[in-house]
Amino acid sequence: MEPTEAINGIEASLRLLIRSVLGSDWVTRGTLDVATLEARREEERKRRDGAAIESDLLAYTHIYELRKIIVKNWEEFKPALLERKRFDIYMDRIEDFRNVPMHSRDLLPFERDLLSGIAGELRNVVTIYRSQRGPDLNHYPVVDSLVDSFGNEFNESGAHFTNLRLQVGQVVDFHCRGWDAQDRDLNWKLLTRNFRGEADSATGDTVNLRWVVDESAVGENTSIEIEMTSSGKYHRHRSWDFSTRFAYHVDPPTGG
């Protein structure tokens, strides 16, 4: 696992854990400077013209701030993370490793392996904790993150209506990351045209799916579906484990 991917995965795992334990109360119980987080969000909005910006302020926290939230509320996080000393050691190493690439230096091979191991262990810890709260997670995989190339993220309430207008020939990428407590292969599909056509597929915990918009997609609120299925015999929904939709408006070609 590349260092950047490992650190991003660690941050995603800690945010997922914080949401699971504290819910929306993390804002007040973390004693973070909300104005600073809002400023980061605004700076992101200014720098990323043409991208949908994440509105949740937790997405703009840094690793040391995530650590601060957890430490301040340790008793509630202890059932998930178990040992405070081990957590502190891991966080110290992660913060050290995070600074190396930021200063244009490469991690040594053993450091890369250690960082990858910490990322994997934390993801597993979070999955086990959530499984205890939701027993189905012991049997079926979950999606950690799914975001399109405009910055739109999936939500668990159903289809994501982006209100974006696309052109025929445009390319939309979807970055997908999932986790399975039983370490099975995760198979991803991108389905189009009323979900009858498979536009792309990939296998892995972290994959990229690509949709090239063609004339068959022209219309208002054209949906594409991303489906994930483990390689196991049984699935959460009989033949698949996860599915979500992204809806876009696709304009007719000029003169069409």
BAGU-833388 format. One line per 10 residues: number of its first residue (from 1); for each residue x negated, y, z negated of N, C-alpha, C, O. Coordinates in steps of 0.1 Angstrom, whole numbers, plus 2048, in hexadecimal, padded with zeros to 3 digits. Example, Ala and Ser with C-alpha at 12.3 -4.5 7.8 and 13.67 -1.06 7.14 Angstrom:
BEGIN
1) 77C,7C7,7B2,785,7D3,7B2,77C,7DF,7B2,772,7DF,7AB  780,7EA,7B9,777,7F5,7B9,77F,800,7B1,77A,80B,7B0 .
// end
This chain:
BEGIN
1) 7F8,7F4,800,800,800,800,7F7,80C,800,7EE,80E,7F8  7FA,816,809,7F2,822,80A,7F5,82B,7FD,800,82B,7F8  7EA,832,7F9,7EC,83A,7EC,7F8,843,7EC,7FF,844,7E2  7FA,84A,7F7,805,854,7F8,812,84C,7F7,81B,851,7EF  813,841,7FD,820,839,7FD,822,834,7EE,82D,833,7E9  817,82F,7E8,818,82A,7DA,81C,835,7D1,825,833,7C8  817,841,7D2,81A,84C,7C9,829,850,7CB,830,853,7C2  82D,851,7D8,83B,854,7DB,844,84A,7D6,84F,84D,7D1  840,83D,7D6,848,833,7D1,849,834,7C2,854,831,7BC  83E,837,7BB,83F,839,7AC,848,844,7A9,850,843,7A0 .
11) 847,850,7AF,850,85B,7AC,85E,857,7AF,867,85B,7A7  861,850,7BA,86F,84C,7BD,874,842,7B2,880,843,7AE  86C,839,7AD,870,830,7A2,873,837,796,87D,834,78F  86A,841,792,86D,848,785,879,851,786,881,852,77D  87B,857,792,888,85F,794,894,856,793,89E,85A,78C  893,84A,799,89F,841,798,8A1,83D,78A,8AD,83C,786  897,83A,782,898,837,774,89E,842,76C,8A7,840,764  899,84E,76E,89E,85A,767,8AD,85C,76A,8B5,85F,761  8B1,85A,776,8BF,85C,77A,8C8,851,773,8D3,853,76E  8C2,845,772,8C9,839,76C,8CB,83B,75D,8D5,838,757 .
21) 8C1,841,756,8C1,842,748,8C8,84F,743,8D0,84E,73A  8C4,85A,749,8C9,867,745,8D5,86D,74D,8DC,876,749  8D6,868,759,8E0,86E,762,8DD,87C,765,8D1,880,766  8E7,885,766,8E5,893,769,8DF,89B,75D,8DB,8A6,75E  8DF,894,751,8DA,89B,745,8CB,89D,745,8C5,8A4,73D  8C4,897,74F,8B5,898,750,8B1,8A7,750,8A7,8AB,74B  8BA,8AF,756,8B6,8BE,758,8B4,8C4,74A,8AA,8CB,748  8BD,8C2,741,8BC,8C8,733,8B3,8C0,72A,8AD,8C6,722  8B3,8B3,72B,8AC,8AB,722,89D,8AA,726,895,8A4,71E  899,8AE,732,88C,8AD,736,884,8BA,733,878,8BA,734 .
31) 88B,8C4,72E,885,8D1,72B,87B,8D6,736,871,8DC,733  87F,8D4,742,878,8D9,74E,87C,8E7,751,887,8EB,74E  874,8EF,758,877,8FC,75D,880,8FB,769,87A,8F9,774  88D,8FC,768,896,8FB,773,893,905,77E,894,902,78A  88F,911,77A,88C,91C,784,880,918,78D,880,91B,799  877,911,787,86B,90C,78F,86F,902,799,86B,902,7A5  878,8F8,795,87D,8EE,79E,885,8F5,7A9,884,8F1,7B5  88D,8FE,7A6,895,905,7B0,88C,90D,7BA,88F,90D,7C6  881,913,7B5,878,91A,7BD,871,910,7C7,86F,913,7D3  86E,904,7C2,868,8FA,7CB,872,8F6,7D6,86E,8F4,7E2 .
41) 87E,8F4,7D2,889,8F1,7DC,88A,8FB,7E6,88B,8F8,7F2  88A,908,7E2,88B,913,7EC,87F,914,7F5,880,916,801  873,911,7EF,867,911,7F7,867,906,802,863,908,80D  86D,8FA,7FE,86E,8EF,807,878,8F3,812,876,8EF,81E  883,8FA,80F,88C,8FE,819,886,908,823,889,907,82F  87D,911,81E,877,91A,827,86D,913,830,86B,917,83C  866,909,82B,85B,903,833,860,8F9,83D,859,8F6,846  86C,8F4,83A,871,8E9,843,87D,8ED,84B,888,8E7,849  87B,8F6,854,886,8F9,85D,88A,8ED,865,882,8E6,86A  897,8EC,866,89C,8E0,86E,89E,8D3,866,8A1,8C9,86C .
51) 89B,8D4,859,89D,8C8,851,8A7,8CA,846,8A9,8D6,841  8AF,8C0,843,8B8,8C0,838,8B1,8BF,82B,8AA,8B5,829  8B2,8C8,822,8AA,8C9,816,8B2,8C2,80A,8BE,8C5,808  8AB,8B9,803,8B1,8B3,7F7,8B5,8BD,7ED,8AE,8C6,7E9  8C2,8BC,7E8,8C7,8C6,7DF,8C4,8C2,7D0,8C4,8CB,7C8  8C2,8B5,7CD,8C0,8B1,7C0,8B3,8B6,7BB,8A8,8B3,7C1  8B3,8BE,7B0,8A6,8C3,7AB,89C,8B9,7A6,890,8BB,7A6  8A1,8AD,7A3,898,8A2,79E,88E,89E,7A9,883,89A,7A7  892,8A0,7B6,88A,89D,7C1,87D,8A6,7C2,874,8A3,7C9  87E,8B1,7BB,873,8BB,7BB,86A,8BA,7AF,861,8C3,7AD .
61) 86C,8B0,7A7,863,8AE,79B,856,8A8,79F,856,8A0,7A8  84B,8AB,798,83E,8A5,79A,83C,899,790,844,898,787  832,891,793,830,885,78A,82F,889,77C,834,882,773  828,894,779,826,897,76B,833,89C,764,834,89B,758  83C,8A2,76C,849,8A6,767,852,89A,764,859,89A,75B  851,890,76D,859,884,76B,854,87D,75E,85C,878,756  847,87D,75C,841,877,750,846,87F,744,84A,879,73A  847,88C,745,84B,894,739,85A,891,736,85D,890,72A  863,88F,740,870,88C,73D,871,87E,735,879,87D,72C  86A,874,73A,86A,867,734,865,867,726,86B,861,71D .
71) 859,86E,724,853,86E,717,85C,875,70D,85D,870,701  862,880,711,86B,887,708,877,87F,703,87C,881,6F8  87B,876,70C,887,86E,709,883,85F,708,88A,856,70C  877,85C,702,871,84F,703,87A,844,6FD,87B,839,703  881,846,6F3,889,83C,6ED,894,836,6F6,897,82B,6F6  899,83F,6FF,8A3,83B,709,89C,834,715,8A3,82C,71C  88F,837,717,888,830,722,881,824,71E,87C,81C,726  87F,822,711,878,817,70C,87D,809,710,875,800,713  88B,807,711,890,7FA,716,88B,7F7,724,88A,7EB,727  888,801,72C,883,7FE,739,874,7FD,73A,86F,7F4,740 .
81) 86D,806,734,85F,807,735,857,800,72A,84B,7FD,72B  85E,7FC,71F,859,7F4,714,84E,7FA,70C,850,7FD,700  842,7FB,712,836,7FF,70A,832,80E,70E,82E,810,719  832,817,704,82E,824,706,81F,826,70A,81C,82D,713  817,81E,703,808,81F,706,805,81B,715,7FD,822,71B  80C,810,719,809,80C,727,80E,816,731,808,819,73B  81A,81C,72E,81F,826,737,816,832,738,814,837,742  811,836,72C,808,842,72C,7FB,83F,734,7F6,848,73B  7F6,833,733,7EA,82F,73A,7EC,830,749,7E5,835,751  7F8,82A,74D,7FB,82A,75B,7FD,838,760,7F8,83B,76B .
91) 804,841,759,806,84E,75D,7F8,856,75E,7F7,85E,768  7EF,854,755,7E2,85A,756,7DB,856,763,7D5,85E,769  7DB,849,766,7D4,844,772,7DB,84A,77E,7D4,84E,788  7E8,84A,77E,7F0,84F,78A,7EC,85D,78D,7EA,861,798  7EC,865,782,7E9,874,784,7DB,876,789,7D8,87E,791  7D2,86D,784,7C4,86E,789,7C3,86A,798,7BD,871,7A0  7CA,85F,79B,7CA,85A,7A9,7D0,864,7B3,7CC,866,7BE  7DB,86B,7AE,7E2,874,7B6,7DA,880,7BA,7DB,886,7C5  7D1,884,7B1,7C8,890,7B4,7BD,88D,7BE,7B9,897,7C5  7B9,881,7BF,7AE,87E,7C8,7B2,881,7D7,7AA,888,7DD .
101) 7BC,87B,7DD,7C0,87E,7EB,7C3,88D,7ED,7C1,892,7F8  7C8,893,7E2,7CC,8A2,7E4,7BF,8AA,7E6,7C0,8B5,7EB  7B4,8A5,7E2,7A7,8AC,7E4,79F,8A6,7EF,792,8A7,7EF  7A6,89F,7F8,79F,89A,804,795,88F,801,78B,88E,809  797,888,7F7,78E,87D,7F3,796,870,7F4,7A2,870,7F2  78E,865,7F7,795,858,7F8,794,850,7EB,78A,851,7E5  79E,849,7E8,79E,83F,7DD,795,833,7E1,794,82F,7EC  78E,82E,7D7,786,822,7D9,790,816,7DA,79B,817,7D5  78B,80B,7E0,794,800,7E2,79B,7FB,7D6,7A7,7F8,7D6  793,7FA,7CA,79A,7F5,7BE,7A4,7FF,7B9,7AE,7FB,7B2 .
111) 7A2,80C,7BB,7AB,816,7B7,7B8,815,7BF,7C3,816,7B9  7B7,813,7CC,7C3,811,7D4,7CB,805,7D0,7D7,805,7CF  7C4,7FA,7CD,7CA,7EE,7C8,7D1,7F0,7BB,7DD,7EB,7B9  7CB,7F7,7B2,7D1,7FA,7A5,7DD,803,7A6,7E7,800,7A0  7DC,80D,7AE,7E7,816,7B0,7F3,80E,7B6,7FF,810,7B2  7F0,806,7C0,7FB,7FE,7C6,801,7F4,7BC,80D,7F2,7BC  7F9,7EF,7B3,7FE,7E6,7A9,807,7ED,79F,812,7E8,79B  803,7F9,79B,80B,801,792,819,804,799,823,803,792  818,808,7A5,825,80B,7AC,82E,800,7AD,83A,801,7AB  828,7F4,7B0,831,7E8,7B1,837,7E4,7A3,842,7E0,7A2 .
121) 82F,7E5,798,833,7E2,78B,83E,7EB,787,849,7E7,781  83D,7F8,789,847,802,785,854,800,78C,85F,801,787  853,7FD,799,85F,7FA,7A1,866,7EE,79C,872,7ED,79B  85E,7E4,798,864,7D7,793,86B,7DA,785,875,7D5,782  864,7E2,77D,869,7E5,770,877,7EC,771,880,7E9,76A  877,7F6,77A,884,7FE,77C,88F,7F4,781,89A,7F5,77D  88B,7EB,78B,895,7E2,790,89A,7D9,785,8A6,7D6,785  891,7D4,77D,896,7CB,772,89F,7D2,768,8A9,7CD,764  89B,7DE,765,8A4,7E6,75C,8B2,7E9,762,8BC,7E7,75B  8B2,7EC,76E,8BF,7EF,775,8C7,7E2,776,8D3,7E2,776 .
131) 8BF,7D7,778,8C6,7CA,779,8CD,7C6,76C,8D8,7C0,76C  8C7,7CA,761,8CD,7C7,754,8DA,7CF,752,8E3,7CA,74B  8DA,7DB,758,8E6,7E3,757,8F0,7E0,762,8FC,7E2,760  8EB,7DA,76D,8F4,7D6,778,8EF,7C8,77C,8E6,7C7,785  8F4,7BD,777,8EF,7B0,779,8EE,7AC,788,8E6,7A3,78B  8F5,7B2,791,8F4,7AE,79F,8E6,7B1,7A5,8E2,7AB,7AF  8DF,7BA,79E,8D2,7BE,7A4,8C8,7B2,7A1,8BD,7B3,7A7  8CB,7A9,799,8C2,79D,798,8C3,794,7A4,8BA,78D,7A7  8CE,795,7AB,8D1,78C,7B6,8CF,792,7C4,8CC,78C,7CE  8D1,7A0,7C5,8D1,7A6,7D2,8C8,7B2,7D2,8C5,7B8,7C8 .
141) 8C2,7B5,7DE,8B9,7C0,7DF,8C0,7CE,7DE,8CC,7CF,7DF  8B8,7D8,7DC,8BD,7E6,7DB,8B5,7EF,7E4,8AA,7EC,7E8  8BB,7FA,7E8,8B4,804,7F0,8B0,80F,7E7,8B8,815,7DF  8A3,812,7E7,89D,81D,7DF,89F,82A,7E6,8A3,834,7E0  89D,82A,7F3,89E,837,7FB,8A1,834,809,89C,82A,80F  8A9,83D,80F,8AC,83C,81E,8AE,84A,822,8B8,851,81E  8A6,84F,82B,8A7,85D,82F,8A4,85F,83E,89B,858,843  8AC,867,845,8A9,869,853,89F,874,855,89A,87A,84C  89B,876,862,890,87F,865,893,88D,863,88B,896,865  8A0,890,860,8A4,89E,85C,8A4,8A0,84D,8A7,8AB,848 .
151) 8A2,896,845,8A2,897,837,8AF,893,830,8B0,894,824  8B8,88E,838,8C5,889,832,8C3,87C,82C,8BE,873,832  8C8,87B,81F,8C6,86E,818,8D4,867,816,8DE,86E,815  8D3,85A,815,8DF,852,814,8E5,855,805,8DD,858,7FC  8F2,854,804,8F8,854,7F7,901,847,7F6,905,842,800  904,844,7EA,90B,837,7E7,91A,838,7E9,922,82F,7E7  91F,844,7ED,92D,846,7EE,933,843,7FC,93F,843,7FE  92A,83F,806,92E,83C,813,927,843,81E,91B,845,81C  92E,846,829,927,84D,834,922,85B,830,928,862,828  917,85E,836,911,86B,834,914,874,841,90E,871,84B .
161) 91C,87D,840,920,886,84B,916,892,84B,916,89B,843  90C,891,854,901,89B,854,905,8A8,85A,8FF,8B3,857  910,8A9,863,914,8B5,86A,909,8BA,873,909,8C6,877  8FF,8B2,876,8F5,8B5,880,8F9,8B3,88E,900,8A9,891  8F6,8BB,898,8F9,8B9,8A6,8EC,8B4,8AD,8E2,8BB,8AD  8ED,8A8,8B3,8E2,8A2,8B9,8E4,8A3,8C9,8EF,8A5,8CD  8D9,8A2,8D0,8D9,8A2,8DE,8D5,894,8E3,8CD,88C,8DD  8DB,890,8EF,8D7,883,8F5,8C8,883,8F8,8C2,88D,8FD  8C2,878,8F4,8B3,877,8F6,8AB,87A,8E9,89F,878,8E8  8B2,880,8DF,8AB,884,8D3,8A8,877,8CB,8AF,86D,8CC .
171) 89E,877,8C3,899,86C,8BB,89C,86F,8AC,898,879,8A7  8A2,866,8A5,8A4,867,897,89E,85B,890,8A1,84F,893  895,85D,887,88E,853,87F,895,852,871,899,85C,86B  895,846,86C,89A,843,85F,88F,83B,857,88B,831,85A  88B,841,84C,881,83B,843,889,834,838,890,83A,830  886,827,837,88E,81F,82D,885,818,824,87A,813,827  889,817,817,881,811,80D,88A,809,803,894,80F,7FE  888,7FC,802,890,7F4,7F9,888,7EB,7F0,87B,7EB,7F1  88E,7E4,7E7,887,7DC,7DD,890,7D0,7DA,89C,7D1,7D9  889,7C4,7D9,891,7B8,7D5,88A,7B1,7C9,87E,7AF,7CA .
181) 891,7AF,7BF,88C,7A9,7B3,886,79B,7B5,87D,796,7AD  88B,794,7BF,886,787,7C2,87B,787,7CD,877,77C,7D2  877,793,7D1,86C,794,7DB,86F,78D,7E8,865,788,7EE  87B,78E,7ED,87E,789,7FA,87C,793,805,87B,79F,802  87B,78F,811,87A,798,81D,887,7A0,81E,892,79B,81C  885,7AD,821,891,7B5,823,892,7B8,832,888,7BE,838  89D,7B5,838,89F,7B7,847,8A8,7C3,849,8B4,7C3,844  8A4,7CC,851,8AB,7D9,853,8B0,7D9,862,8A9,7D5,86B  8BC,7DE,864,8C1,7E0,872,8C7,7EE,873,8CD,7F4,869  8C6,7F4,87E,8CC,801,881,8D6,7FE,88C,8D3,7FA,898 .
191) 8E3,800,889,8EE,7FC,892,8F5,808,898,8F7,812,890  8F9,808,8A5,8FF,813,8AB,90C,80F,8B3,90F,803,8B3  912,819,8B9,91E,816,8C1,928,80D,8BA,92A,801,8BE  92E,813,8B0,938,80B,8A8,932,7FF,8A2,939,7F5,89F  924,800,89F,91D,7F5,898,91C,7E8,8A0,91A,7DD,89A  91E,7E9,8AD,91E,7DD,8B6,910,7DB,8BC,90D,7D0,8C1  908,7E6,8BC,8FB,7E5,8C2,8F0,7E7,8B9,8F1,7F0,8B0  8E6,7DF,8B9,8DA,7E0,8B0,8D0,7E9,8B7,8CA,7E4,8C1  8CD,7F5,8B2,8C4,7FE,8B8,8B5,7FC,8B4,8AC,7FE,8BB  8B4,7F7,8A7,8A6,7F5,8A2,8A7,7EB,896,8B2,7EA,890 .
201) 89C,7E5,893,89C,7DC,887,88D,7DB,882,884,7DE,889  88C,7D7,875,87F,7D6,86F,880,7CE,863,88B,7CD,85D  875,7C8,85E,874,7C0,852,86A,7C6,849,85E,7C8,84D  86D,7C7,83C,864,7CC,832,86A,7D4,827,876,7D8,828  863,7D7,81C,868,7DF,811,869,7EE,816,872,7F5,812  860,7F2,81E,860,800,824,85F,7FF,833,855,7FA,838  869,804,83A,869,803,848,86E,811,84E,873,819,847  86C,812,85B,871,81E,863,879,818,86E,875,810,876  885,81E,86F,88E,81A,87A,890,826,883,891,832,87E  892,824,890,893,82F,89A,89F,82E,8A2,8A3,823,8A7 .
211) 8A6,839,8A4,8B2,83A,8AC,8AF,844,8B7,8AD,850,8B4  8B0,840,8C4,8AF,849,8CF,8BD,84B,8D4,8C4,842,8D9  8C2,858,8D2,8D0,85B,8D5,8D2,85A,8E4,8CB,861,8EC  8DC,852,8E8,8DF,851,8F6,8ED,856,8F9,8F4,85A,8F0  8F2,855,905,8FF,85B,909,90B,853,902,915,859,901  909,847,8FF,913,83F,8F8,917,845,8EA,921,842,8E5  90E,84D,8E5,910,853,8D8,917,861,8D8,91A,866,8CE  91A,866,8E4,920,873,8E5,92D,873,8DE,936,86A,8E1  930,87D,8D6,93C,87F,8CF,93A,885,8C2,92F,888,8BD  946,888,8BB,946,88E,8AE,945,883,8A3,94C,879,8A4 .
221) 93D,886,899,93B,87C,88E,938,86E,893,93E,864,88E  92E,86D,89B,929,860,8A0,921,85A,894,917,860,88F  925,84E,890,91E,848,885,914,83D,88A,917,836,893  909,83C,882,900,831,884,900,82A,876,902,831,86C  8FD,81E,876,8FD,816,869,8EF,810,867,8E9,80B,871  8EA,811,85B,8DE,80A,857,8E2,7FF,84E,8E8,801,843  8DE,7F3,851,8E1,7E7,849,8D5,7E0,844,8CB,7DF,84C  8D5,7DC,838,8C9,7D4,832,8CE,7C7,82D,8D8,7C6,826  8C7,7BC,82F,8CA,7AF,82B,8BD,7A8,827,8B3,7A8,82E  8BE,7A1,81B,8B2,79A,817,8B1,78D,81F,8BB,789,825 .
231) 8A6,786,81E,8A4,779,824,8AA,76E,81C,8A9,762,820  8B1,771,811,8B7,766,809,8C3,760,80F,8C8,765,819  8C8,756,809,8D4,74F,80E,8E1,757,80B,8EA,756,813  8E1,75D,7FF,8ED,764,7FB,8EB,773,7FB,8E0,778,7F9  8F6,77A,7FD,8F5,789,7FF,901,790,7F7,90B,78A,7F5  8FE,79C,7F4,908,7A4,7EC,916,7A5,7F3,920,7A4,7EC  916,7A6,800,922,7A7,808,923,79B,812,926,79D,81E  920,78F,80D,921,783,815,916,782,820,90E,779,81F  916,78B,82A,90C,78A,834,902,795,834,8F9,795,83C  904,79F,82B,8FA,7AA,82A,8FA,7AF,81C,903,7AD,814 .
241) 8EF,7B7,818,8EE,7BC,80B,8F0,7CB,809,8F4,7CF,7FE  8ED,7D2,813,8EF,7E1,812,8F2,7E7,820,8ED,7E2,82A  8FA,7F1,820,8FE,7F8,82D,902,806,82A,909,809,820  8FD,80F,832,902,81D,831,903,823,83F,8FD,81E,848  90A,82E,840,90B,835,84D,907,843,84D,908,84A,843  901,848,858,8FE,856,85A,907,85A,866,907,853,871  90D,865,865,916,86A,870,910,877,875,90C,880,86E  910,879,883,90B,884,88A,914,888,895,91D,880,899  914,895,899,91A,899,8A5,910,898,8B1,905,89D,8B0  914,892,8BC,90B,891,8C7,912,898,8D3,91C,894,8D8 .
251) 90B,8A2,8D8,910,8AA,8E3,90E,8A3,8F0,905,89C,8F2  918,8A6,8F9,917,8A0,907,90A,8A7,90E,907,8B2,90B  904,8A0,917,8F9,8A6,91F,8FE,8B2,926,90A,8B3,92A  8F6,8BB,92A,8F9,8C7,931,900,8C3,93E,8FB,8BB,946  90C,8C9,940,913,8C6,94C,91C,8BA,94B,923,8B6,955  91C,8B3,93F,924,8A7,93D,932,8AA,939,93A,8A0,937 .
// end
